[in-house]
Amino acid sequence: MQASTDPAAVRPPAPPSSAPVEAVRRRSSRFELLDAGRGVACLMVVLFHSVGWALDDSHRGALLAPLRAFEQWGWLGVQIFFVISGYCIAAAAAALPDEPSSRREFARRRFRRIVPTLWAAMAVVAALGLTGELLASRGIDNPLDDETKIGWHWVTNLALVEPTLATFGVKPLYGCGVIWSLCYEAQFYVVAALGLVARARRTVVATLVGVTAASVLVRAVPGLRCPGFLTDLWLDFAAGLWLFARLVLPLGPRARRAADVGLFGAVALEFALVTRHAGSTHAAVQDAKNAVFCAVVALALLALHRFDARLARTAPARALAWVGTRSYAIYLLHLPLVRTFATWFGRQGLSKGLALYATTAAGVAAALALSNAFHHLVERRFLSRPASRPVPST
């Protein structure tokens, strides 16, 4: 899942009218390692799905331990995406000029960056599903039958509102299983447009404090929880906002302490309340744990920032950054591909021992290849500007 704004393409804000934002203009929000971070997160998710479809309970042995690790923890790549998204959206909002049209411009850019590429990817997934149906009519099992049997849910998938249906008693169905996270991203953009684009400090603070308090309250009280809404995952994004505040905003000691207490206090409070409440659901407990993980990720990125320019020039970081710049396309398209490869290898009787590594490698390679082509043919047309060669951070 591509964070909606490329960190390497974030420009310093235009000259504003207020002193605090003027200070932001003099600082760069460029953070080259975030591209590599997206690459890490993307590969974690791809491997999570690849291994998950290839492994079953019959597969045992120490040789498969690395694959088991991805099966158990690879999904945390989504949380890394949320942290990076929080940083990048804050940078995008700060870069807009201080004028009334900023909210409209912010919304326009986010729509252009996310929605056309999503719709095109969904068309590809639907085509793959229909191809599977054609093969099924000839007696070949279709590994992608889920992609063609969701009926009117295609509309709510394309509108990025699918997870919210759970609050109204409707089971969400996905034509592409990863869309759930994009639905939360879209809600985060709405909050950003309402609060972060505003140049009035009180408006920004009130928005952040209000949403954070609501998130902790809703998740701590089972009866108040509304599945599918931003309060489920707000603290994950807030970790990225905190990172942006610490690295870019001209905060004094008191403001830094307030930001630290605000984020980590909310994370600790939610974790304590949720895990100790007897009525808490498994999902609520897991979300609280995810918030702790995101806070740790933000701290790690803060520590790495001082080495940003040096690390970004290393070969591993550059390879991961290549994946990171294509992570949105990879995220959208990888699932049907890895499912197909896992199913095909299983039919050949090769899903044992070392063959599982071949299954995983083939699925990942196919996902990278198709997504790279999709990135060049479709996604790049909707970027704010072509991705440029990384330059050292300020």
C-alpha positions, 0 to 999 in steps of 0.5 A: 500500500503506497503512502499517498505522498512520495516523501522524495517528492514532498516540497517545502511549503510555499511562503505562508502568512504565519510565523509557525508555518514559516518555520516549517518552510525552512525545514525539509520534510524529505525523508529518503528512508521512507521509500525503503520503509515502504519497500520493507512493509510491502514485502512483508505483506506480500510474503505474508499472503504468499506463505499463508496460501502455500503453507498448511498444518501438514508442513513441519520442520525447522527448514520452514521456520523463516516462512512461518515467521512471515506467516505469523508476523508479515501482516504488521507491514500494514501497520508500518504503512499506516505510520509512513502514511501519517508522516507523508500526509502531514508533509503534504498538508504542510506543503499546501499554500495558506489559502482557503482553497487548500482543502479542495486542493488537498482532496483533489490530490489525494483522490487523483493519487489513490482512486484512479489507480485503485479502479484500474487495479480492480479492473485487472483483478476482475479480469483475472477472476473472470479468466479463472471462471472461464478455466473453471468452466473447462474443469480447472479449479478457479483459485480466484472465485472470490473475485467474481462473487461479491455482487453489489459489493463491487460498488462499496469496494470502489467507493472505499467504504466496505469495512464500515458495513460491519457497523450496520450488520452487513458482512464486508466482502472484498473483490481485492482483500487489501482494500480494507486498509485503503478504506481507513486511509481514505477516512484519514485523508478526510480528517487531515483535510479538516484539521491538518490543512487548517493553519489555525493552531487551535483547530489542528490541536483540537482535531488531533486531541478530539480524534485521539480521545474518541479513538481511545474511548471507543476502543476501550468501551466495547459497546461504543465500538463501530467497526470499520471506522478510523477510530479503530486505527487512528493511533497507528496514523497518529504515530506518523503525525508525531514523527512529522511533528518531531522532525519537521515542526519547530517545536519547543521543549514544552511542545515536544513533551506535550506531543510525546505525552499525547501519543505515548500516553494515549497508546499506553492508556488504550492498551491498559484499558482494552487489555484489562476489560473483560468484555474486550473483543480479540479485535480490540485487543489486537488493535491496541497491540498494533498501536504499541507496535506503531509507536515503536516503529515511529521511534525507530524511524526517528532514530534512523533519521539522523543517518537518512542520507547515508543509509539511503545511498546503500545498495539494500536501501536503494533496492527496497526503495525501488520496491517502495516506489511501486508498493501501491501497485504491488499491494493492490495486485499481489494477492490474486497472483500469489494465490494462483501460484500457490494453487498451481504448485499445490496441484503439481505435488510440489508444496513440500519442503524446499518446493514451498520456497519455490512457490513463494519466490515465484509468487513474489516475482510474478507480483513484482513483475506485473506490478512494475508494468502496472506502475509504468502503464497506469500509476505513474500517470497519476503521480504529482510528478515523476519520481526523481532520483533521491537526494540527500536529506536536509 
